[in-house]
Amino acid sequence: MTPLIIYAVILFTAALFFYTVGVWSERIGKRLKSWHVNFFLLGVLTDASATWLMFENLGYIKFTAHTVSGFIALFLMIYHYFWALIVLKRNNEQQLTSFHKFSIFVWGVWMISYLSGMVLGMRML
């Protein structure tokens, strides 16, 4: 494995940590809070950075099911983050207490991409 791939794997795993903490803390707490949104952002930034490193390593985008699911997940994560900011700003109690449903959905889509990448990575070893 090249150093870029190793750094990308570390960042993808950091994204897993940040995004999972944000999403599941929100779900368990049953209310969206600003610190959850901060963890969403950390997850987005680390995932996007890792994606960029993978692109840099390969030099082009190779469209596979994993790549497509990864970009869908990343764009959903970005949308999720900005929608969470809007929900916080509106301060609507119903939205604040039901936002976790969308969060779990986005997290699930992202997990499919994360796990497929992990499987693909293990096959290469």
N, CA and C atoms as a LAMMPS dump frame, in Angstrom:
ITEM: TIMESTEP
0
ITEM: NUMBER OF ATOMS
375
ITEM: BOX BOUNDS ff ff ff
-5.0000000000000000e+02 5.0000000000000000e+02
-5.0000000000000000e+02 5.0000000000000000e+02
-5.0000000000000000e+02 5.0000000000000000e+02
ITEM: ATOMS id mol type element x y z
1 1 1 N 0.85 -1.186 0
2 1 2 C 0 0 0
3 1 3 C 0.888 1.24 0
4 2 1 N 0.473 2.213 -0.775
5 2 2 C 1.221 3.462 -0.826
6 2 3 C 0.907 4.305 0.417
7 3 1 N 1.785 5.242 0.757
8 3 2 C 1.498 6.114 1.9
9 3 3 C 0.181 6.882 1.75
10 4 1 N -0.153 7.305 0.527
11 4 2 C -1.42 8.023 0.333
12 4 3 C -2.619 7.161 0.708
13 5 1 N -2.565 5.897 0.344
14 5 2 C -3.673 5 0.694
15 5 3 C -3.731 4.787 2.204
16 6 1 N -2.58 4.647 2.832
17 6 2 C -2.556 4.471 4.295
18 6 3 C -3.162 5.699 4.975
19 7 1 N -2.77 6.907 4.538
20 7 2 C -3.346 8.131 5.111
21 7 3 C -4.851 8.198 4.85
22 8 1 N -5.265 7.797 3.653
23 8 2 C -6.693 7.811 3.321
24 8 3 C -7.466 6.851 4.221
25 9 1 N -6.933 5.674 4.447
26 9 2 C -7.599 4.7 5.321
27 9 3 C -7.726 5.257 6.738
28 10 1 N -6.682 5.917 7.211
29 10 2 C -6.734 6.532 8.543
30 10 3 C -7.826 7.605 8.582
31 11 1 N -7.88 8.424 7.541
32 11 2 C -8.905 9.474 7.496
33 11 3 C -10.313 8.906 7.347
34 12 1 N -10.472 7.864 6.53
35 12 2 C -11.8 7.23 6.423
36 12 3 C -12.235 6.678 7.782
37 13 1 N -11.301 6.112 8.521
38 13 2 C -11.625 5.567 9.847
39 13 3 C -11.943 6.689 10.826
40 14 1 N -11.232 7.815 10.715
41 14 2 C -11.569 8.98 11.539
42 14 3 C -12.965 9.484 11.19
43 15 1 N -13.293 9.486 9.891
44 15 2 C -14.631 9.894 9.459
45 15 3 C -15.685 8.963 10.064
46 16 1 N -15.388 7.678 10.065
47 16 2 C -16.304 6.708 10.681
48 16 3 C -16.535 7.07 12.146
49 17 1 N -15.464 7.358 12.862
50 17 2 C -15.577 7.714 14.279
51 17 3 C -16.416 8.981 14.459
52 18 1 N -16.028 10.065 13.779
53 18 2 C -16.716 11.345 13.965
54 18 3 C -18.186 11.275 13.574
55 19 1 N -18.455 10.693 12.424
56 19 2 C -19.831 10.654 11.933
57 19 3 C -20.699 9.746 12.805
58 20 1 N -20.135 8.628 13.207
59 20 2 C -20.885 7.699 14.065
60 20 3 C -21.187 8.327 15.417
61 21 1 N -20.213 8.987 16.02
62 21 2 C -20.451 9.653 17.303
63 21 3 C -21.54 10.707 17.156
64 22 1 N -21.455 11.53 16.112
65 22 2 C -22.468 12.563 15.908
66 22 3 C -23.858 12.002 15.7
67 23 1 N -23.971 11.04 14.794
68 23 2 C -25.286 10.479 14.436
69 23 3 C -25.897 9.705 15.598
70 24 1 N -25.14 8.807 16.211
71 24 2 C -25.715 7.967 17.255
72 24 3 C -25.913 8.713 18.569
73 25 1 N -25.102 9.726 18.847
74 25 2 C -25.345 10.559 20.029
75 25 3 C -26.631 11.356 19.854
76 26 1 N -26.841 11.832 18.63
77 26 2 C -28.088 12.533 18.344
78 26 3 C -29.268 11.59 18.51
79 27 1 N -29.144 10.383 17.993
80 27 2 C -30.234 9.402 18.072
81 27 3 C -30.541 9.03 19.522
82 28 1 N -29.502 8.762 20.289
83 28 2 C -29.689 8.369 21.692
84 28 3 C -30.245 9.54 22.51
85 29 1 N -29.738 10.75 22.233
86 29 2 C -30.206 11.931 22.949
87 29 3 C -31.565 12.428 22.502
88 30 1 N -32.018 11.948 21.349
89 30 2 C -33.344 12.271 20.809
90 30 3 C -33.555 13.757 20.525
91 31 1 N -32.428 14.482 20.302
92 31 2 C -32.557 15.906 19.97
93 31 3 C -31.263 16.369 19.322
94 32 1 N -31.382 17.049 18.189
95 32 2 C -30.218 17.587 17.491
96 32 3 C -29.637 18.75 18.286
97 33 1 N -28.314 18.689 18.494
98 33 2 C -27.602 19.756 19.203
99 33 3 C -26.431 20.22 18.344
100 34 1 N -25.934 21.39 18.661
101 34 2 C -24.867 21.965 17.842
102 34 3 C -23.61 21.102 17.851
103 35 1 N -23.31 20.433 18.956
104 35 2 C -22.094 19.622 18.963
105 35 3 C -22.239 18.406 18.052
106 36 1 N -23.47 17.925 17.847
107 36 2 C -23.685 16.838 16.88
108 36 3 C -23.312 17.327 15.485
109 37 1 N -23.753 18.535 15.168
110 37 2 C -23.482 19.104 13.85
111 37 3 C -21.977 19.288 13.65
112 38 1 N -21.268 19.657 14.716
113 38 2 C -19.809 19.77 14.625
114 38 3 C -19.172 18.421 14.295
115 39 1 N -19.685 17.354 14.882
116 39 2 C -19.168 16.022 14.571
117 39 3 C -19.537 15.611 13.144
118 40 1 N -20.729 16.012 12.673
119 40 2 C -21.085 15.747 11.271
120 40 3 C -20.048 16.405 10.356
121 41 1 N -19.712 17.663 10.674
122 41 2 C -18.747 18.395 9.852
123 41 3 C -17.373 17.715 9.886
124 42 1 N -16.929 17.295 11.049
125 42 2 C -15.645 16.584 11.133
126 42 3 C -15.679 15.315 10.284
127 43 1 N -16.803 14.605 10.305
128 43 2 C -16.953 13.411 9.48
129 43 3 C -16.884 13.739 8
130 44 1 N -17.552 14.808 7.603
131 44 2 C -17.545 15.23 6.19
132 44 3 C -16.131 15.614 5.758
133 45 1 N -15.461 16.416 6.574
134 45 2 C -14.127 16.891 6.213
135 45 3 C -13.112 15.755 6.118
136 46 1 N -13.159 14.825 7.054
137 46 2 C -12.208 13.713 7
138 46 3 C -12.54 12.766 5.852
139 47 1 N -13.827 12.544 5.586
140 47 2 C -14.207 11.683 4.466
141 47 3 C -13.814 12.317 3.131
142 48 1 N -14.061 13.61 2.993
143 48 2 C -13.705 14.305 1.753
144 48 3 C -12.187 14.319 1.554
145 49 1 N -11.447 14.519 2.621
146 49 2 C -9.979 14.502 2.532
147 49 3 C -9.47 13.129 2.123
148 50 1 N -10.043 12.094 2.704
149 50 2 C -9.64 10.729 2.357
150 50 3 C -9.985 10.415 0.904
151 51 1 N -11.148 10.875 0.47
152 51 2 C -11.552 10.669 -0.925
153 51 3 C -10.566 11.362 -1.864
154 52 1 N -10.157 12.57 -1.511
155 52 2 C -9.189 13.305 -2.328
156 52 3 C -7.855 12.546 -2.383
157 53 1 N -7.409 12.007 -1.263
158 53 2 C -6.154 11.247 -1.252
159 53 3 C -6.244 10.008 -2.14
160 54 1 N -7.384 9.347 -2.131
161 54 2 C -7.558 8.176 -2.994
162 54 3 C -7.496 8.597 -4.467
163 55 1 N -8.108 9.726 -4.786
164 55 2 C -8.039 10.249 -6.158
165 55 3 C -6.593 10.587 -6.527
166 56 1 N -5.886 11.247 -5.626
167 56 2 C -4.49 11.606 -5.87
168 56 3 C -3.635 10.362 -6.098
169 57 1 N -3.904 9.321 -5.339
170 57 2 C -3.14 8.084 -5.482
171 57 3 C -3.359 7.438 -6.843
172 58 1 N -4.611 7.393 -7.283
173 58 2 C -4.944 6.744 -8.546
174 58 3 C -4.703 7.662 -9.748
175 59 1 N -4.975 8.944 -9.581
176 59 2 C -4.77 9.905 -10.661
177 59 3 C -5.996 10.135 -11.518
178 60 1 N -7.029 9.388 -11.299
179 60 2 C -8.288 9.547 -12.032
180 60 3 C -9.389 8.877 -11.218
181 61 1 N -10.63 9.109 -11.635
182 61 2 C -11.767 8.48 -10.957
183 61 3 C -12.144 7.23 -11.734
184 62 1 N -12.079 6.103 -11.066
185 62 2 C -12.477 4.828 -11.66
186 62 3 C -13.896 4.534 -11.157
187 63 1 N -14.861 4.583 -12.069
188 63 2 C -16.253 4.409 -11.667
189 63 3 C -16.585 2.933 -11.461
190 64 1 N -16.795 2.598 -10.209
191 64 2 C -17.228 1.264 -9.798
192 64 3 C -18.447 1.459 -8.896
193 65 1 N -19.062 0.364 -8.5
194 65 2 C -20.198 0.464 -7.574
195 65 3 C -19.755 1.128 -6.275
196 66 1 N -18.549 0.811 -5.815
197 66 2 C -18.04 1.415 -4.588
198 66 3 C -17.827 2.919 -4.761
199 67 1 N -17.254 3.323 -5.876
200 67 2 C -17.006 4.736 -6.128
201 67 3 C -18.321 5.51 -6.184
202 68 1 N -19.276 4.984 -6.909
203 68 2 C -20.57 5.656 -7.034
204 68 3 C -21.252 5.748 -5.669
205 69 1 N -21.257 4.649 -4.913
206 69 2 C -21.886 4.686 -3.584
207 69 3 C -21.13 5.647 -2.673
208 70 1 N -19.812 5.722 -2.818
209 70 2 C -19.02 6.634 -2.006
210 70 3 C -19.345 8.092 -2.288
211 71 1 N -19.472 8.45 -3.576
212 71 2 C -19.816 9.834 -3.912
213 71 3 C -21.241 10.168 -3.495
214 72 1 N -22.15 9.23 -3.661
215 72 2 C -23.527 9.46 -3.195
216 72 3 C -23.518 9.702 -1.691
217 73 1 N -22.786 8.859 -0.961
218 73 2 C -22.716 8.999 0.497
219 73 3 C -22.093 10.332 0.887
220 74 1 N -21.008 10.718 0.233
221 74 2 C -20.351 11.983 0.563
222 74 3 C -21.28 13.165 0.297
223 75 1 N -21.966 13.162 -0.828
224 75 2 C -22.887 14.261 -1.12
225 75 3 C -24.061 14.274 -0.135
226 76 1 N -24.535 13.099 0.26
227 76 2 C -25.584 13.041 1.287
228 76 3 C -25.082 13.581 2.617
229 77 1 N -23.843 13.264 2.971
230 77 2 C -23.266 13.764 4.213
231 77 3 C -23.163 15.291 4.193
232 78 1 N -22.756 15.835 3.064
233 78 2 C -22.66 17.291 2.935
234 78 3 C -24.049 17.918 3.061
235 79 1 N -25.019 17.34 2.34
236 79 2 C -26.399 17.828 2.431
237 79 3 C -26.911 17.714 3.863
238 80 1 N -26.653 16.591 4.508
239 80 2 C -27.065 16.336 5.888
240 80 3 C -26.511 17.412 6.822
241 81 1 N -25.241 17.744 6.651
242 81 2 C -24.615 18.758 7.488
243 81 3 C -25.313 20.106 7.322
244 82 1 N -25.506 20.539 6.078
245 82 2 C -26.127 21.844 5.85
246 82 3 C -27.596 21.861 6.289
247 83 1 N -28.296 20.745 6.093
248 83 2 C -29.689 20.682 6.552
249 83 3 C -29.746 20.745 8.08
250 84 1 N -28.784 20.112 8.746
251 84 2 C -28.729 20.171 10.21
252 84 3 C -28.514 21.614 10.678
253 85 1 N -27.666 22.356 9.976
254 85 2 C -27.467 23.767 10.328
255 85 3 C -28.777 24.549 10.222
256 86 1 N -29.538 24.292 9.162
257 86 2 C -30.819 24.975 8.962
258 86 3 C -31.795 24.613 10.075
259 87 1 N -31.861 23.322 10.409
260 87 2 C -32.77 22.871 11.473
261 87 3 C -32.393 23.532 12.797
262 88 1 N -31.109 23.604 13.104
263 88 2 C -30.671 24.272 14.336
264 88 3 C -31.076 25.745 14.333
265 89 1 N -30.877 26.405 13.204
266 89 2 C -31.194 27.836 13.114
267 89 3 C -32.7 28.085 13.289
268 90 1 N -33.514 27.225 12.701
269 90 2 C -34.973 27.379 12.818
270 90 3 C -35.451 27.142 14.246
271 91 1 N -34.737 26.268 14.958
272 91 2 C -35.048 25.942 16.355
273 91 3 C -36.481 25.427 16.536
274 92 1 N -36.957 24.672 15.546
275 92 2 C -38.283 24.066 15.602
276 92 3 C -38.156 22.745 16.366
277 93 1 N -38.84 22.641 17.476
278 93 2 C -38.691 21.484 18.363
279 93 3 C -39.008 20.166 17.658
280 94 1 N -40.045 20.151 16.828
281 94 2 C -40.405 18.913 16.123
282 94 3 C -39.276 18.484 15.194
283 95 1 N -38.683 19.429 14.472
284 95 2 C -37.572 19.099 13.576
285 95 3 C -36.335 18.678 14.355
286 96 1 N -36.075 19.359 15.468
287 96 2 C -34.903 19.03 16.29
288 96 3 C -34.994 17.622 16.875
289 97 1 N -36.204 17.188 17.187
290 97 2 C -36.36 15.872 17.814
291 97 3 C -36.608 14.741 16.812
292 98 1 N -36.826 15.069 15.547
293 98 2 C -37.037 14.013 14.549
294 98 3 C -35.912 13.948 13.518
295 99 1 N -34.94 14.839 13.621
296 99 2 C -33.862 14.906 12.64
297 99 3 C -33.059 13.609 12.585
298 100 1 N -33.006 12.89 13.705
299 100 2 C -32.208 11.658 13.766
300 100 3 C -32.639 10.621 12.728
301 101 1 N -33.869 10.662 12.289
302 101 2 C -34.32 9.697 11.276
303 101 3 C -33.542 9.88 9.975
304 102 1 N -33.356 11.126 9.573
305 102 2 C -32.575 11.423 8.382
306 102 3 C -31.103 11.092 8.629
307 103 1 N -30.628 11.403 9.822
308 103 2 C -29.227 11.131 10.163
309 103 3 C -28.905 9.643 10.055
310 104 1 N -29.769 8.808 10.585
311 104 2 C -29.551 7.358 10.54
312 104 3 C -29.548 6.867 9.094
313 105 1 N -30.444 7.403 8.281
314 105 2 C -30.482 7.02 6.87
315 105 3 C -29.158 7.349 6.176
316 106 1 N -28.684 8.593 6.346
317 106 2 C -27.439 9.013 5.7
318 106 3 C -26.27 8.184 6.225
319 107 1 N -26.234 7.952 7.523
320 107 2 C -25.176 7.134 8.124
321 107 3 C -25.196 5.728 7.518
322 108 1 N -26.376 5.158 7.337
323 108 2 C -26.492 3.821 6.747
324 108 3 C -25.96 3.769 5.32
325 109 1 N -26.283 4.785 4.523
326 109 2 C -25.769 4.849 3.151
327 109 3 C -24.246 4.945 3.187
328 110 1 N -23.733 5.784 4.086
329 110 2 C -22.284 5.946 4.189
330 110 3 C -21.618 4.641 4.637
331 111 1 N -22.254 3.918 5.531
332 111 2 C -21.679 2.651 6.013
333 111 3 C -21.553 1.63 4.889
334 112 1 N -22.501 1.619 3.973
335 112 2 C -22.407 0.706 2.829
336 112 3 C -21.127 0.997 2.051
337 113 1 N -20.87 2.268 1.809
338 113 2 C -19.662 2.653 1.086
339 113 3 C -18.408 2.33 1.899
340 114 1 N -18.424 2.641 3.181
341 114 2 C -17.266 2.371 4.036
342 114 3 C -16.945 0.874 4.054
343 115 1 N -17.967 0.065 4.268
344 115 2 C -17.744 -1.383 4.355
345 115 3 C -17.323 -1.973 3.015
346 116 1 N -17.895 -1.479 1.924
347 116 2 C -17.476 -2.001 0.615
348 116 3 C -16.03 -1.621 0.331
349 117 1 N -15.62 -0.429 0.751
350 117 2 C -14.225 -0.027 0.598
351 117 3 C -13.293 -0.88 1.455
352 118 1 N -13.734 -1.217 2.637
353 118 2 C -12.939 -2.06 3.523
354 118 3 C -12.764 -3.447 2.907
355 119 1 N -13.828 -3.993 2.374
356 119 2 C -13.753 -5.31 1.734
357 119 3 C -12.835 -5.267 0.522
358 120 1 N -12.994 -4.239 -0.307
359 120 2 C -12.121 -4.103 -1.485
360 120 3 C -10.663 -3.955 -1.073
361 121 1 N -10.412 -3.188 -0.04
362 121 2 C -9.058 -2.989 0.444
363 121 3 C -8.444 -4.282 0.963
364 122 1 N -9.227 -5.07 1.66
365 122 2 C -8.727 -6.35 2.181
366 122 3 C -8.427 -7.329 1.058
367 123 1 N -9.226 -7.265 0.003
368 123 2 C -8.981 -8.166 -1.146
369 123 3 C -7.656 -7.855 -1.814
370 124 1 N -7.227 -6.592 -1.738
371 124 2 C -5.991 -6.18 -2.395
372 124 3 C -4.743 -6.605 -1.605
373 125 1 N -4.932 -6.928 -0.334
374 125 2 C -3.761 -7.3 0.498
375 125 3 C -3.261 -8.684 0.21
